[in-house]
């Protein structure tokens, strides 16, 4: 990484970006493209002297950093309590001291989400200790979750793979999910994790894949399996659907063309699609997804070397 080793930057911190574990270099590439300037790394938190910029790979963006001298643990807590109640701490170092600061703050103990669920709506700030006597805080940040983490009460029995957690998180972030009476198409559905999610919500799902789904998913009464290519399927041949899902392994540029074809067809009201990268990260294509009107792109807590594309048709 082209970053300094110290967690005491020689400049005023004006923004900070929390990278997903293992993807610090990918996020740094994106920040360089966006003109975020030199970075000083504090664990997975990239500190910048430049104003905040959009960053698809950041789990969280601290957009209003403030540095404060703190000669004591109680002093650090006193500063934050005077600003607001809820704070999420990030502690890549000074673990014991950070834990004592946390204990001196009002309790914040989020529980795993039981899907279906909506995300938190309480205001949440972020903080970290750059050193034993230096506090960095941000009264606001991009994610309502603590350090961008979205834990669930998991189902370890029914889904055929752990991919279902990505769709749970995507729908939680949307605050919407398929319901009874709605229709869905799941492109590249095998082994059926995303089909299982939508069907479990009560919607009817048409699963498109040349390979068979897990038997327990294919046998659900509201699942129809079509054994054909997701890329060969002509949207014009399909009835309109409320949801289009895709967790296909495909080159991002090919997936972008697929997304545009479905959007242009007018056959899908909402799209949730995983953009998977093989080898180098295709930042240009990720930006092209993000530029689609009505769309947005995020790195979910449950994503790996991938991003998630959300799109909703303009109701007007």
Secondary structure, 3 states (H helix, E strand, C coil): CCEECCCCCCCCCCEEEEECCCCHHHHHHHHHHCCCCCEEEECCEEEECCCCCCCCCEEEEECCEEEEECCCHHHHHHHHHHHCCCEEECCCCCHHHHHHHHHHCCCCCCCCECCCCCCCCCCCEEEEEEECCEEEEECCECCCCHHHCCCECCCCCCCCCCCHHHHHHHHHHHCCCCCCCCEEEEECCCCCHHHHHHHHCCCEEEEECCCCCCHHHHCCCCEEEECCCCCCCCHHHCCCECEEEECCCCCHHHHHHHHHHHHHHCCECEEEEEEECCCCCCHHHHHHHHCCCCEEEECCCCCCCEEEEEEECCCC
